[in-house]
């Protein structure tokens, strides 16, 4: 599988600070395949922690030419409790959500995983069947020294 690695750093770093970096998988995979891919790369599926982080990711993805046809997995899923979305990365409820209009809707009764979907000019969260395919956004914390 050919993988395109994109390293993004969205933080001002000070001596010894840890910053979040991202890798975007160039090919589509199921949600669980994406979990395993990120772990093999030394990271986890992204946990979006704030509106600011979502905005930065959305802007980056758009600047790279991604759009309506590109879907991106996050760590969110509702396997623990239907309708309550937890992160496979942390085991906690998602710290932040900005859902697409009318979402999550569990369309068809089997949408258990969270992905980013382009709507109204930016990426937002949507529930999707975990066996569908999307690109993974992996995250990992990197210690920096300036």
N, C-alpha and C positions, 0 to 999 in steps of 0.2 A: 504494500500500500504506500503510495507516495504521499508524503506529509509535508505541508508547507508550515514552517514555524514562523510565527510572528510574535515578537516580544514587544509588549507594550508596558510602559512604566508610567503610571498616573499618580505620581506623588513627588513632593519635594523631599529629598532625602537629606538627613543630617547624619553625623557620624554614628555608625552602628545601627541606623534605623532599619526596620524591616519594611519593605514595600511590596505591594502586590504586583506580580507580573502575569501576563496572559499569553497563552498559545492558542491559536485557532487551527483546528484540524481542517485540512483542505477537502477531504472527502466526507460524504455523509455516512453515518452509522446509526444504529439503534441507540437508545439511551444507555442501556447496560454496556454495550460495546464502547460507548464514549466514556463511561465511568472507568472501565478497564484501561482504555487508551491513556486517559489523563494520569492514572496511577502509574502506568509504565513510564510515563514521562516525568515522574516525580512530583506530580501535582494532583489536583482534584477538579471536578467540574465546578464552575464558577458559582460562588454565592454572592449575589448582588446585594450589597449592604445599604445602599442609599440611592436617592434620586440622582445625586451627583455622579455616582459611579455608573448608573444606568445611562445617564446622558452622555458621559464620556465614551462608554462602550458603543452606544448608538451612533455618535458622531464619528468615531473611528471606523466602524463598520461601513457607514455610508461613504466616508472618504476613500475607503478601499474599493468602492464600487459594488458593495453588496446592497441588496434591495428586497423587493417584495417576494421574490422567489427563493430567498435564502433564509433558512431556519437555523437556529443555534440552541443547542441544549444547555440548560443550567442544571444545578444540583437539585432543584425542587422536585418533589414527588409527594403523592398522598397515599403511599402504601401503608403507613402506620395507622392513619385514620382518614377515611374517605372525606374529601372536601377540606381537609386541613393539610397544608403543604409544608413539609419538612425538607431540610437539606440532608442529602446522603453524606455530605462532607462533614457537617457538624452534629447531626442528629437532632438539631433544634428546629423549631418553627422558623420559616424563612423570616429574616429580620426586616425585609422590605419587599413589597410587591407593588407593581403598577400594571394592572391587568388591561388587556385590550377590552374594548367595549363589549359588554355582555359576557365577559369571561371571569372566572372559569365556569364552563357549562357542562363538562363531562359529556360532550356530544357522543351519542352512541353507547354511552354507559361504560366506556373503557379508556377515557383520557386521564391518565394517572401521573404524567410527567410534565414538567414545565420547560417551555422553550421560549426563545425570543422571536417575535413575529413583527414584521414591519407594518405599521398602521398609522395613518394620519401624520406622516412625515418623520416618524421615529420608531425605534424598536420598543416593544412592550411585551409583557408576559401573557402567555396563553397556555392552556392545558392541551396535551396532545397524546395520542396513543404511543406508549413507550417503544413499541416495535416499529413505528415509523422511523424514517431516517432524517437526520439533521447533522449539521457540523457541531463539533464540540468546542466550547470555550473552556479551556483549562486554566486554572490559576495556581499560583504558588507564591509563597512569600520568600523574598530574597533579601539577605542582609547586605546593606550598602555601607560603604565607608567613603567619606569625602575628605 
